[in-house]
């Protein structure tokens, strides 16, 4: 029950967050197109976002309530 509620919360949080990150990348691409920002800035931003998404996926795959038993 607890994992199910956590999963529902994570899905409700994940979709708006991914939409926001997509909008940020599109905004940066537009600024690069008009020459206001260098391409290195977009590359840096995309690297940070990919790392964040990988960390978020790892958190979704590994339940915080799972405990490892030591024998």
Backbone as XML, in Angstrom:
<?xml version="1.0"?>
<chain id="A" units="angstrom">
  <residue number="1" name="UNK">
    <atom name="N" x="0.828" y="-1.189" z="0.000"/>
    <atom name="CA" x="0.000" y="0.000" z="0.000"/>
    <atom name="C" x="0.877" y="1.259" z="0.000"/>
  </residue>
  <residue number="2" name="UNK">
    <atom name="N" x="1.914" y="1.243" z="0.822"/>
    <atom name="CA" x="2.788" y="2.407" z="0.925"/>
    <atom name="C" x="3.559" y="2.629" z="-0.382"/>
  </residue>
  <residue number="3" name="UNK">
    <atom name="N" x="4.052" y="1.526" z="-0.988"/>
    <atom name="CA" x="4.764" y="1.639" z="-2.258"/>
    <atom name="C" x="3.838" y="2.113" z="-3.366"/>
  </residue>
  <residue number="4" name="UNK">
    <atom name="N" x="2.580" y="1.681" z="-3.333"/>
    <atom name="CA" x="1.620" y="2.091" z="-4.358"/>
    <atom name="C" x="1.364" y="3.594" z="-4.288"/>
  </residue>
  <residue number="5" name="UNK">
    <atom name="N" x="1.180" y="4.118" z="-3.088"/>
    <atom name="CA" x="0.947" y="5.558" z="-2.927"/>
    <atom name="C" x="2.192" y="6.360" z="-3.308"/>
  </residue>
  <residue number="6" name="UNK">
    <atom name="N" x="3.361" y="5.831" z="-2.979"/>
    <atom name="CA" x="4.597" y="6.511" z="-3.347"/>
    <atom name="C" x="4.759" y="6.519" z="-4.859"/>
  </residue>
  <residue number="7" name="UNK">
    <atom name="N" x="4.386" y="5.430" z="-5.511"/>
    <atom name="CA" x="4.469" y="5.369" z="-6.972"/>
    <atom name="C" x="3.540" y="6.357" z="-7.633"/>
  </residue>
  <residue number="8" name="UNK">
    <atom name="N" x="2.326" y="6.488" z="-7.117"/>
    <atom name="CA" x="1.369" y="7.454" z="-7.661"/>
    <atom name="C" x="1.906" y="8.869" z="-7.488"/>
  </residue>
  <residue number="9" name="UNK">
    <atom name="N" x="2.454" y="9.161" z="-6.324"/>
    <atom name="CA" x="3.019" y="10.492" z="-6.074"/>
    <atom name="C" x="4.186" y="10.758" z="-7.016"/>
  </residue>
  <residue number="10" name="UNK">
    <atom name="N" x="5.051" y="9.761" z="-7.194"/>
    <atom name="CA" x="6.209" y="9.940" z="-8.066"/>
    <atom name="C" x="5.789" y="10.200" z="-9.509"/>
  </residue>
  <residue number="11" name="UNK">
    <atom name="N" x="4.754" y="9.512" z="-9.979"/>
    <atom name="CA" x="4.273" y="9.745" z="-11.344"/>
    <atom name="C" x="3.668" y="11.139" z="-11.487"/>
  </residue>
  <residue number="12" name="UNK">
    <atom name="N" x="2.932" y="11.579" z="-10.483"/>
    <atom name="CA" x="2.341" y="12.921" z="-10.533"/>
    <atom name="C" x="3.421" y="13.998" z="-10.509"/>
  </residue>
  <residue number="13" name="UNK">
    <atom name="N" x="4.524" y="13.732" z="-9.872"/>
    <atom name="CA" x="5.615" y="14.690" z="-9.785"/>
    <atom name="C" x="6.502" y="14.636" z="-11.019"/>
  </residue>
  <residue number="14" name="UNK">
    <atom name="N" x="6.682" y="13.459" z="-11.580"/>
    <atom name="CA" x="7.634" y="13.275" z="-12.670"/>
    <atom name="C" x="7.195" y="13.942" z="-13.961"/>
  </residue>
  <residue number="15" name="UNK">
    <atom name="N" x="5.958" y="13.786" z="-14.359"/>
    <atom name="CA" x="5.508" y="14.326" z="-15.638"/>
    <atom name="C" x="5.634" y="15.853" z="-15.703"/>
  </residue>
  <residue number="16" name="UNK">
    <atom name="N" x="5.129" y="16.605" z="-14.737"/>
    <atom name="CA" x="5.320" y="18.068" z="-14.813"/>
    <atom name="C" x="6.791" y="18.473" z="-14.781"/>
  </residue>
  <residue number="17" name="UNK">
    <atom name="N" x="7.592" y="17.730" z="-14.047"/>
    <atom name="CA" x="9.012" y="18.041" z="-13.969"/>
    <atom name="C" x="9.691" y="17.828" z="-15.319"/>
  </residue>
  <residue number="18" name="UNK">
    <atom name="N" x="9.363" y="16.738" z="-15.998"/>
    <atom name="CA" x="9.945" y="16.485" z="-17.308"/>
    <atom name="C" x="9.468" y="17.511" z="-18.336"/>
  </residue>
  <residue number="19" name="UNK">
    <atom name="N" x="8.226" y="17.928" z="-18.237"/>
    <atom name="CA" x="7.718" y="18.966" z="-19.140"/>
    <atom name="C" x="8.473" y="20.275" z="-18.904"/>
  </residue>
  <residue number="20" name="UNK">
    <atom name="N" x="8.678" y="20.626" z="-17.653"/>
    <atom name="CA" x="9.421" y="21.845" z="-17.322"/>
    <atom name="C" x="10.848" y="21.774" z="-17.862"/>
  </residue>
  <residue number="21" name="UNK">
    <atom name="N" x="11.513" y="20.649" z="-17.673"/>
    <atom name="CA" x="12.886" y="20.511" z="-18.164"/>
    <atom name="C" x="12.928" y="20.594" z="-19.682"/>
  </residue>
  <residue number="22" name="UNK">
    <atom name="N" x="11.929" y="20.021" z="-20.355"/>
    <atom name="CA" x="11.854" y="20.129" z="-21.806"/>
    <atom name="C" x="11.680" y="21.565" z="-22.260"/>
  </residue>
  <residue number="23" name="UNK">
    <atom name="N" x="10.856" y="22.320" z="-21.546"/>
    <atom name="CA" x="10.660" y="23.731" z="-21.884"/>
    <atom name="C" x="11.941" y="24.544" z="-21.684"/>
  </residue>
  <residue number="24" name="UNK">
    <atom name="N" x="12.691" y="24.211" z="-20.648"/>
    <atom name="CA" x="13.958" y="24.907" z="-20.405"/>
    <atom name="C" x="14.935" y="24.636" z="-21.551"/>
  </residue>
  <residue number="25" name="UNK">
    <atom name="N" x="14.991" y="23.391" z="-22.004"/>
    <atom name="CA" x="15.895" y="23.054" z="-23.109"/>
    <atom name="C" x="15.454" y="23.756" z="-24.389"/>
  </residue>
  <residue number="26" name="UNK">
    <atom name="N" x="14.154" y="23.794" z="-24.652"/>
    <atom name="CA" x="13.662" y="24.490" z="-25.844"/>
    <atom name="C" x="13.982" y="25.982" z="-25.772"/>
  </residue>
  <residue number="27" name="UNK">
    <atom name="N" x="13.807" y="26.580" z="-24.601"/>
    <atom name="CA" x="14.121" y="28.005" z="-24.441"/>
    <atom name="C" x="15.609" y="28.262" z="-24.693"/>
  </residue>
  <residue number="28" name="UNK">
    <atom name="N" x="16.461" y="27.384" z="-24.180"/>
    <atom name="CA" x="17.898" y="27.541" z="-24.415"/>
    <atom name="C" x="18.229" y="27.386" z="-25.894"/>
  </residue>
  <residue number="29" name="UNK">
    <atom name="N" x="17.573" y="26.440" z="-26.560"/>
    <atom name="CA" x="17.821" y="26.244" z="-27.993"/>
    <atom name="C" x="17.415" y="27.487" z="-28.789"/>
  </residue>
  <residue number="30" name="UNK">
    <atom name="N" x="16.322" y="28.102" z="-28.417"/>
    <atom name="CA" x="15.886" y="29.333" z="-29.092"/>
    <atom name="C" x="16.901" y="30.457" z="-28.860"/>
  </residue>
  <residue number="31" name="UNK">
    <atom name="N" x="17.390" y="30.573" z="-27.635"/>
    <atom name="CA" x="18.397" y="31.601" z="-27.349"/>
    <atom name="C" x="19.680" y="31.355" z="-28.131"/>
  </residue>
  <residue number="32" name="UNK">
    <atom name="N" x="20.047" y="30.100" z="-28.299"/>
    <atom name="CA" x="21.242" y="29.784" z="-29.094"/>
    <atom name="C" x="21.000" y="30.132" z="-30.555"/>
  </residue>
  <residue number="33" name="UNK">
    <atom name="N" x="19.810" y="29.853" z="-31.043"/>
    <atom name="CA" x="19.480" y="30.149" z="-32.435"/>
    <atom name="C" x="19.617" y="31.644" z="-32.727"/>
  </residue>
  <residue number="34" name="UNK">
    <atom name="N" x="19.206" y="32.468" z="-31.800"/>
    <atom name="CA" x="19.296" y="33.910" z="-31.986"/>
    <atom name="C" x="20.653" y="34.474" z="-31.561"/>
  </residue>
  <residue number="35" name="UNK">
    <atom name="N" x="21.570" y="33.623" z="-31.137"/>
    <atom name="CA" x="22.929" y="34.053" z="-30.818"/>
    <atom name="C" x="23.084" y="34.728" z="-29.473"/>
  </residue>
  <residue number="36" name="UNK">
    <atom name="N" x="22.137" y="34.540" z="-28.582"/>
    <atom name="CA" x="22.218" y="35.181" z="-27.263"/>
    <atom name="C" x="23.018" y="34.353" z="-26.258"/>
  </residue>
  <residue number="37" name="UNK">
    <atom name="N" x="23.120" y="33.041" z="-26.521"/>
    <atom name="CA" x="23.823" y="32.129" z="-25.618"/>
    <atom name="C" x="24.693" y="31.212" z="-26.472"/>
  </residue>
  <residue number="38" name="UNK">
    <atom name="N" x="25.840" y="30.799" z="-25.937"/>
    <atom name="CA" x="26.712" y="29.903" z="-26.697"/>
    <atom name="C" x="26.193" y="28.463" z="-26.629"/>
  </residue>
  <residue number="39" name="UNK">
    <atom name="N" x="26.604" y="27.658" z="-27.570"/>
    <atom name="CA" x="26.205" y="26.255" z="-27.611"/>
    <atom name="C" x="26.750" y="25.467" z="-26.433"/>
  </residue>
  <residue number="40" name="UNK">
    <atom name="N" x="27.869" y="25.918" z="-25.877"/>
    <atom name="CA" x="28.438" y="25.226" z="-24.713"/>
    <atom name="C" x="27.489" y="25.266" z="-23.524"/>
  </residue>
  <residue number="41" name="UNK">
    <atom name="N" x="26.758" y="26.349" z="-23.403"/>
    <atom name="CA" x="25.811" y="26.473" z="-22.293"/>
    <atom name="C" x="24.700" y="25.429" z="-22.416"/>
  </residue>
  <residue number="42" name="UNK">
    <atom name="N" x="24.221" y="25.191" z="-23.639"/>
    <atom name="CA" x="23.188" y="24.174" z="-23.843"/>
    <atom name="C" x="23.748" y="22.797" z="-23.547"/>
  </residue>
  <residue number="43" name="UNK">
    <atom name="N" x="24.961" y="22.537" z="-23.993"/>
    <atom name="CA" x="25.581" y="21.242" z="-23.729"/>
    <atom name="C" x="25.734" y="21.013" z="-22.229"/>
  </residue>
  <residue number="44" name="UNK">
    <atom name="N" x="26.150" y="22.021" z="-21.507"/>
    <atom name="CA" x="26.281" y="21.931" z="-20.053"/>
    <atom name="C" x="24.924" y="21.672" z="-19.402"/>
  </residue>
  <residue number="45" name="UNK">
    <atom name="N" x="23.902" y="22.405" z="-19.844"/>
    <atom name="CA" x="22.559" y="22.241" z="-19.294"/>
    <atom name="C" x="22.015" y="20.846" z="-19.564"/>
  </residue>
  <residue number="46" name="UNK">
    <atom name="N" x="22.190" y="20.354" z="-20.779"/>
    <atom name="CA" x="21.697" y="19.015" z="-21.117"/>
    <atom name="C" x="22.424" y="17.960" z="-20.289"/>
  </residue>
  <residue number="47" name="UNK">
    <atom name="N" x="23.709" y="18.134" z="-20.052"/>
    <atom name="CA" x="24.451" y="17.193" z="-19.219"/>
    <atom name="C" x="23.919" y="17.146" z="-17.795"/>
  </residue>
  <residue number="48" name="UNK">
    <atom name="N" x="23.628" y="18.298" z="-17.257"/>
    <atom name="CA" x="23.071" y="18.358" z="-15.905"/>
    <atom name="C" x="21.698" y="17.695" z="-15.863"/>
  </residue>
  <residue number="49" name="UNK">
    <atom name="N" x="20.869" y="17.965" z="-16.860"/>
    <atom name="CA" x="19.519" y="17.404" z="-16.880"/>
    <atom name="C" x="19.548" y="15.892" z="-17.061"/>
  </residue>
  <residue number="50" name="UNK">
    <atom name="N" x="20.438" y="15.391" z="-17.926"/>
    <atom name="CA" x="20.549" y="13.938" z="-18.103"/>
    <atom name="C" x="20.979" y="13.287" z="-16.791"/>
  </residue>
  <residue number="51" name="UNK">
    <atom name="N" x="21.932" y="13.875" z="-16.101"/>
    <atom name="CA" x="22.347" y="13.336" z="-14.803"/>
    <atom name="C" x="21.215" y="13.352" z="-13.796"/>
  </residue>
  <residue number="52" name="UNK">
    <atom name="N" x="20.436" y="14.421" z="-13.805"/>
    <atom name="CA" x="19.297" y="14.530" z="-12.890"/>
    <atom name="C" x="18.245" y="13.466" z="-13.199"/>
  </residue>
  <residue number="53" name="UNK">
    <atom name="N" x="17.956" y="13.272" z="-14.481"/>
    <atom name="CA" x="16.955" y="12.276" z="-14.873"/>
    <atom name="C" x="17.435" y="10.869" z="-14.523"/>
  </residue>
  <residue number="54" name="UNK">
    <atom name="N" x="18.712" y="10.589" z="-14.739"/>
    <atom name="CA" x="19.231" y="9.267" z="-14.366"/>
    <atom name="C" x="19.115" y="9.046" z="-12.862"/>
  </residue>
  <residue number="55" name="UNK">
    <atom name="N" x="19.397" y="10.070" z="-12.080"/>
    <atom name="CA" x="19.265" y="9.971" z="-10.632"/>
    <atom name="C" x="17.808" y="9.772" z="-10.229"/>
  </residue>
  <residue number="56" name="UNK">
    <atom name="N" x="16.901" y="10.465" z="-10.906"/>
    <atom name="CA" x="15.482" y="10.345" z="-10.610"/>
    <atom name="C" x="14.980" y="8.942" z="-10.954"/>
  </residue>
  <residue number="57" name="UNK">
    <atom name="N" x="15.415" y="8.397" z="-12.088"/>
    <atom name="CA" x="14.999" y="7.049" z="-12.474"/>
    <atom name="C" x="15.530" y="6.033" z="-11.476"/>
  </residue>
  <residue number="58" name="UNK">
    <atom name="N" x="16.748" y="6.207" z="-11.023"/>
    <atom name="CA" x="17.304" y="5.300" z="-10.023"/>
    <atom name="C" x="16.476" y="5.347" z="-8.743"/>
  </residue>
  <residue number="59" name="UNK">
    <atom name="N" x="16.035" y="6.537" z="-8.363"/>
    <atom name="CA" x="15.202" y="6.663" z="-7.179"/>
    <atom name="C" x="13.838" y="6.021" z="-7.354"/>
  </residue>
  <residue number="60" name="UNK">
    <atom name="N" x="13.304" y="6.051" z="-8.580"/>
    <atom name="CA" x="12.013" y="5.421" z="-8.833"/>
    <atom name="C" x="12.125" y="3.905" z="-8.852"/>
  </residue>
  <residue number="61" name="UNK">
    <atom name="N" x="13.264" y="3.391" z="-9.315"/>
    <atom name="CA" x="13.434" y="1.943" z="-9.395"/>
    <atom name="C" x="13.717" y="1.323" z="-8.030"/>
  </residue>
  <residue number="62" name="UNK">
    <atom name="N" x="14.431" y="2.035" z="-7.192"/>
    <atom name="CA" x="14.781" y="1.528" z="-5.871"/>
    <atom name="C" x="13.873" y="2.157" z="-4.835"/>
  </residue>
  <residue number="63" name="UNK">
    <atom name="N" x="12.988" y="1.346" z="-4.268"/>
    <atom name="CA" x="12.056" y="1.851" z="-3.268"/>
    <atom name="C" x="12.804" y="2.276" z="-2.016"/>
  </residue>
  <residue number="64" name="UNK">
    <atom name="N" x="12.477" y="3.417" z="-1.455"/>
    <atom name="CA" x="13.172" y="3.855" z="-0.232"/>
    <atom name="C" x="12.822" y="2.986" z="0.978"/>
  </residue>
  <residue number="65" name="UNK">
    <atom name="N" x="11.793" y="2.151" z="0.880"/>
    <atom name="CA" x="11.405" y="1.336" z="2.016"/>
    <atom name="C" x="11.969" y="-0.072" z="1.952"/>
  </residue>
  <residue number="66" name="UNK">
    <atom name="N" x="12.683" y="-0.388" z="0.882"/>
    <atom name="CA" x="13.317" y="-1.695" z="0.810"/>
    <atom name="C" x="14.502" y="-1.721" z="1.757"/>
  </residue>
  <residue number="67" name="UNK">
    <atom name="N" x="14.632" y="-2.777" z="2.482"/>
    <atom name="CA" x="15.771" y="-2.897" z="3.393"/>
    <atom name="C" x="16.575" y="-4.119" z="2.996"/>
  </residue>
  <residue number="68" name="UNK">
    <atom name="N" x="17.875" y="-3.967" z="3.095"/>
    <atom name="CA" x="18.738" y="-5.100" z="2.801"/>
    <atom name="C" x="18.988" y="-5.858" z="4.099"/>
  </residue>
  <residue number="69" name="UNK">
    <atom name="N" x="18.875" y="-7.153" z="4.015"/>
    <atom name="CA" x="19.135" y="-7.977" z="5.204"/>
    <atom name="C" x="20.556" y="-8.492" z="5.142"/>
  </residue>
  <residue number="70" name="UNK">
    <atom name="N" x="21.240" y="-8.352" z="6.230"/>
    <atom name="CA" x="22.617" y="-8.843" z="6.311"/>
    <atom name="C" x="22.618" y="-10.165" z="7.061"/>
  </residue>
  <residue number="71" name="UNK">
    <atom name="N" x="23.322" y="-11.124" z="6.491"/>
    <atom name="CA" x="23.374" y="-12.450" z="7.148"/>
    <atom name="C" x="24.780" y="-12.790" z="7.528"/>
  </residue>
</chain>
